[in-house]
Amino acid sequence: MQVYSGKSVFRGIAIGKISVYRKNEQQVKRVRTEDTKGELARYEVAKAAAVEQLQELYQKALKEVGEANAAIFEIHQMMLDDGDYNESVENIIETQKVNAEYAVAVTGDNFAQMFRAMDDDYMRERAADVKDISERVLSVLHGGQKRKVVTDEPVIIVADDLAPSETVQLEKDMVLSFVTVHGSVNSHTAILARTMAVPALIGTEELPLDDTVDGKLAVVDGLNGKIYVEPDAQTLEEMQKRQQAEQEKKELLQLLKGKENVTLDGKKIMLYANIGNIKDLATVIQNDAGGIGLFRSEFIYLEKDRYPTEEEQFSIYKTAVETMAGKRVIIRTLDIGADKQCEYFKMDKEENPALGYRAIRICLTRPEIFKTQLRALFRASAYGNLAIMYPMITSLWEVKRIKEIVEEVKAELNAEQLEFDNPQQGIMIETPAAVMMSGELAKEVDFFSIGTNDLTQYTLAIDRQNPKLDKFYDAHHPAVLSMIRMTVENAHKAGIWAGICGELGADTSLTKEFLAMGVDELSVSPGSILPIRKIILETDTENR
């Protein structure tokens, strides 16, 4: 038995086989060769294998997400058959007498650069597609290194680290637990684990990422921050008993379903759920959430290699509000930037991206992207109880500019005779500037949602993605709690409600304090709904 320690990001016990997620770095070397015919043949075989993979992906996507979303894999097949692309690869192999890998990599880079330089938006978007098909061919030429988890049973995902764009593509039904060698307790992998309510560890620095653990039985102890690889009989039995006890505790919490979130002194609390996409709606309903307090719309963008269309977004938002059947669904406009990067946004590299070009700053300087999302949101508002909130607000002028763009969008929809409602519009309070301006900002919006993850980061001047600073990252810092209290008080003075949608909202050690502050809403991961409800029902805010 091998035991490795890390930091826990979600409690619980997971027992199952390990699946090591190996990233394909696609490092390409230029190798001279006289056997150009052999390299041309290798390229043809790799291209045929890549086309076959794309055909399989198309069929899978057709069943799971429909024809419109599956079409991208047909486009990729056609691009691999493109005469200019193939001629470039073949010419580089023959004239430079080099290996197929180098020819594919250079062709991919050249064509991507060519597409990015075009004036037409659609053609510029093809740059990411060229890179994708080139990477696929390179993967085959390199021997098809494992890039995604392929399994017929739920597994423990072990990886060096996982980017948001990688986590959203995993089959969630097949994930028992996340264990990463690197990463931060505030990373999006950690947030996803909490959303999925699966045990997760980060910072397991000594855990190998090779065949010595791949496929082996393991136990993840999310309470004590340990993973046991090939546990002995005694450890396995002990963990199975603890897992059973946890399951029984969950079943007891199920008795709280259907109960109102009302304190002993009669204060009613809105208890909502945070989600990343519509696949999470089942867990929201299963855990009896009163609504959705944070729909992270940026994951719609992260899942794609091009800008999602208005119709694609409209379909997703409409499904969410229809499924929630009258319960409020608060959708955050795209929060791309910082640690959530989309290649096709073509953003410059920044020295300090957390303080840079992100979220509402992108929307206000690239209104064509913002308007597409707003059109989809307002159209979906006709089908249910939809609300919109805007992230990373620091100034009053930003809110006023948003209102101007919203009015432009509504005028367009009216002119096109497209139906829409008048959804509530709020802002996220996640910067000290927004807290200090909250008295004025409250007069311009319908609600506040406090994003404690970024608020803590900016208040304490700590990069929450840097694991070396975890011991300095104190979400309970008096300054953070004072800012939450100030925001709630200013919201109430203006007659609007204020909630918390950051990870701190699920911190049960603070629930009673938040209720005493007058927080109106808590939006947490679906698995935290019932434990928080239990505390609400047992709390008397007037007699603490």
C-alpha angles and dihedrals in degrees: 000000000000120000123200126184130216142147119287119233097172128019126231141083124274123186122187147089122310121243113193112216105214118191117220105231090190094211106183126200126195107239122184116225139174092202097082092152089057092050091048089052091049089052093051092050092048092047091051090050091049091051090051090052090050091051090053091048090050092054092047093048091046090061097041107036107012136250098294093057093040093055093085090072091055089051090052091052091053091049090054088055092049111128096218093050093049093044090054093053093046093046093052091050093048102039099037094034093225139142122279093244092061093046092051093046094049093045091050092050094045095048092044090052090048093052092047090056094056122106096223113091093215093052092047089056090058090072091080090048092054090051090049096052091044091052089049093053091045090052090056092046090051091054098270099282113205112268103157135036111259112184142139094212134048112273144185107254112221118186144151088245136318127230118218090250090056097047094051091056095055118106098249094201087062096053119095095167145344121234119176129182091215135019137093133271086242097049121120090249087060091047091049090051090053091047090052090042093229126141111260140181132191131188097039088153098172096049110112120228100212144083092295088079104017110111093006123131112255143172123218113205104198093182098058097027099243138128119203114204113203092354119209119248095262094051093045092051092048092050093047089054091050091048090052091049090052091050091052090050089052090051090054090053089054086072087071092064114117094021120124118247096243127145122227089260092053104260112146117217127199106230111192138167134243117225139176101205143350091276086074093059092090092059090046091056093039090056093046098240116181091227142314114291096180126024104180098216093182089080088069086063095041091055092058137065092216138035111291111242125240091252093051091051093043091054092052096046092044091052090051096052094041092050092050088055102213098333114124118268114194111198119196114215115241115305099191120157137059105053093353106076129173114196093211091059085070095210121176119252110261131203091222109019095173087067095036145071104340147121114350090008089065092045095051094047096041101041093168089069092042094048093051090056094043092051090053092047096048092046090051090050088074089068102053150335100316126166129183129215130187123218134219097022116171105157143041093236090062091058092047091050090049089053091052092052090047090054090050090052093048090050090052092049091048091050090052091046091237116157121242140155132222104261123194112259123208140163136232116245102212105132130068087236091060090049092052090046095042093108091060096035091054090065091060103047142049099234147355125232113192113218100204095182095067094029090060092045094051096040094051095036090235127140102230091201092061109092091197088068097050092105090054094047103096112175088182092058111140090235091058093048091047090053091051090051092048092050093051092048093050091047092054092047088058093045098249131117127249129206141173121239100167126100090266089071089072094049100114091196088068101038095098091047092052090050090051089051088058098250106173100198139028118194113191142156110295092249091059096055099090097041089052091046090055091056093046091053091050097047129099105193093191096053109039 
